[in-house]
Structure formats: structure tokens, C-alpha cells
Amino acid sequence: MLRKLSAILGSAVFLVIAPGFVAGLVPFWISRWRVDPPFFGVPLFRVVGVILTALGLAGLLDSFARFALQGLGTPAPVFPTRHLVVTGLYRYVRNPMYVAVVSTILGQGLLFGSVALVEYAAVVWLLFHLFVLIYEEPTLRANFGPEYREFCSRVPRWIPRVTPWKGPNHTGSA
């Protein structure tokens, strides 16, 4: 029970510090959340922006909760999960937290008509991609071995599957 409580508190703190900074504070600094004309004069881009931002935030919260409650750890490397999380959005894409952060930033860019935020989203994705290749995937392979290799062979890194993977820990819930 203490491990679960620590995981919940640690995940909550990390959520505010990391994604809160990258997908909240930095976009505010860049755009001041000023609403410029929509891209190409098409208001539909704003609607898409709202949808991407909302989906990104929901995906981020869901993934953080799974790390704490199922993985018994946090996304922070200093307090990693004890168990590989392969439920929820992880059944569709290996990196839903990163996808959610980039979606949130891109959504804000579309909502506010900010080219700078769209460019920032691209830079953040590139940095996430490099981090995943250089540190995260080798670390997870070392920690979770065959279980992680199987997960990687079934679930794509960035572009979600159309149907959920029913892996070894699938419980029937999303």
C-alpha cells in the first residue's frame, strides 16, 4: 500500500513538473495563449486544436494513472515502475504519454493559430524520439526483457494501432 501511495504522489508531482512545464508553461511562454487568425483562414483548425488538446490531456492523465496504479511507479526514471504497463492506451501505441504531450502542444498551436507552437511540437517530438531510442527502449529491454521485446514487436512506437493489442496482461478493460 505504501508503494502504491508513493507511486500516486510521485506521478502527480512528476505530471506537474514535466508535462506541465513542456505542454503548459512553455507553450504559454511562446504564445501567451494569444489567439491569432486560424491557419489558412480556416476556423476548423481551431476545432481540431481543441480536440487534440483535450485528447492529449485525457491520454496523459490516463497514462500517468496506469503507471502509478498498475506499474507501481512513475514515469520519472528515479522511481520507475515495477511492472511493465501494457493496458489502456499502451495497447495501441508504445509511447502514449509522449504522443499525448505532443498532441497537446500541437492542439494549442492549431487552436491559437501559432506557427511557433507547431514548430515547438515538432522539436519536442524529435527530442522524445531521440530519448526513446537512446535511453528508454534500451533501459526497458534490460529491465523487462522478453516481455518488453514482445510488446515492441506488437505495438508501434508512435502511430497507434487500429485495434488494441491483447497482450499477456490484458484484463479486458481499457
PyMOL commands that set and color helices and strands:
alter all, ss='L'
color gray80, all
select helices_A, chain A and resi 2-31+39-41+44-69+88-91+96-112+115-154
alter helices_A, ss='H'
color red, helices_A
deselect
rebuild
show_as cartoon
